[in-house]
């Protein structure tokens, strides 16, 4: 389904536009014109982690668009941050936030809340980070 | 057996992502630094600006809704399963300050990259993080051909609060970038402890 939309730009030589020309579909068309995610209205942080719910209904739900499915597929391999999903799906972050809101409402994914700044940074975790960086 | 199980459950709930910002003037090497330490090649996210961008974009009186995109490069370092560090190169242009507000929310700290040939380019970033009390280190990217200054010189020139670390680095070098991040995390920890003591006392 997505092939129809993305197949063109991948073929070299014949097209008059390239990826620099921007998307051929207006971004918020993918969200049905919505710019805010569902009634919950939570704005997902760029590093909020998105996990696929193992008991989630199949991805072929009628309510899902091709972009929803792309996001689900990206989460299949490993937990992803919102920023990684946006890069992976090649969609603007704002669009991904709306689509993720849909998926949360459908129960397909869970999105972690960012850690409140006051609870950051736990001494033990910072130590782990420093040791981890040294070991890289 | 039982303890093992509960330990695993704890680990699962504690899946944690930390955010570090990389700021500085245009062309100072933000994406280079992110790329040098990241385990993935730097990815790019785009944020679409419509209403917010509209008021600040001067299009000489052209009265129409404008959509601008602003790109942010980012990378990732996995410390262990369930604990990862994300590095975000902040957009350089001043008119995207409001994006910084979102980026800096809950951030562990920031690296301000500086080039001694145009030190003034990093003033806005230094101001920004000082005002919001976000821990940051200044990393002087030692470009070939640029005169070498000591960390004290840079600290004085930037009028940094005492204690703010200044590190000389080569943004292309992984080890150098790692050292910058280590200094930042250590400093963020010290600042956090100091604040906790403040609030108790």
HADDOCK unambig.tbl for C-alpha pairs under 7 A between the chains (distance, minus, plus):
assign (segid A and resid 47 and name CA) (segid B and resid 17 and name CA) 6.37 0.50 0.50
assign (segid A and resid 83 and name CA) (segid B and resid 45 and name CA) 6.29 0.50 0.50
assign (segid A and resid 86 and name CA) (segid B and resid 45 and name CA) 5.94 0.50 0.50
assign (segid A and resid 87 and name CA) (segid B and resid 43 and name CA) 6.09 0.50 0.50
assign (segid A and resid 87 and name CA) (segid B and resid 44 and name CA) 5.62 0.50 0.50
assign (segid A and resid 87 and name CA) (segid B and resid 45 and name CA) 5.17 0.50 0.50
assign (segid A and resid 92 and name CA) (segid B and resid 45 and name CA) 6.47 0.50 0.50
assign (segid A and resid 92 and name CA) (segid B and resid 46 and name CA) 4.74 0.50 0.50
assign (segid A and resid 92 and name CA) (segid B and resid 47 and name CA) 5.32 0.50 0.50
assign (segid A and resid 92 and name CA) (segid B and resid 48 and name CA) 6.29 0.50 0.50
assign (segid A and resid 93 and name CA) (segid B and resid 45 and name CA) 6.52 0.50 0.50
assign (segid A and resid 93 and name CA) (segid B and resid 46 and name CA) 5.97 0.50 0.50
assign (segid A and resid 93 and name CA) (segid B and resid 47 and name CA) 5.37 0.50 0.50
assign (segid A and resid 94 and name CA) (segid B and resid 47 and name CA) 6.24 0.50 0.50
assign (segid A and resid 94 and name CA) (segid B and resid 48 and name CA) 6.59 0.50 0.50
assign (segid A and resid 115 and name CA) (segid B and resid 106 and name CA) 6.65 0.50 0.50
assign (segid A and resid 116 and name CA) (segid B and resid 106 and name CA) 6.14 0.50 0.50
assign (segid A and resid 117 and name CA) (segid B and resid 106 and name CA) 4.60 0.50 0.50
assign (segid A and resid 121 and name CA) (segid B and resid 189 and name CA) 6.87 0.50 0.50
assign (segid A and resid 123 and name CA) (segid B and resid 189 and name CA) 6.75 0.50 0.50
assign (segid A and resid 126 and name CA) (segid B and resid 185 and name CA) 6.65 0.50 0.50
assign (segid A and resid 126 and name CA) (segid B and resid 189 and name CA) 6.87 0.50 0.50
assign (segid A and resid 129 and name CA) (segid B and resid 79 and name CA) 6.23 0.50 0.50
assign (segid A and resid 130 and name CA) (segid B and resid 182 and name CA) 5.62 0.50 0.50
assign (segid A and resid 130 and name CA) (segid B and resid 185 and name CA) 6.79 0.50 0.50
assign (segid A and resid 132 and name CA) (segid B and resid 79 and name CA) 5.18 0.50 0.50
assign (segid A and resid 133 and name CA) (segid B and resid 178 and name CA) 6.29 0.50 0.50
assign (segid A and resid 133 and name CA) (segid B and resid 182 and name CA) 6.78 0.50 0.50
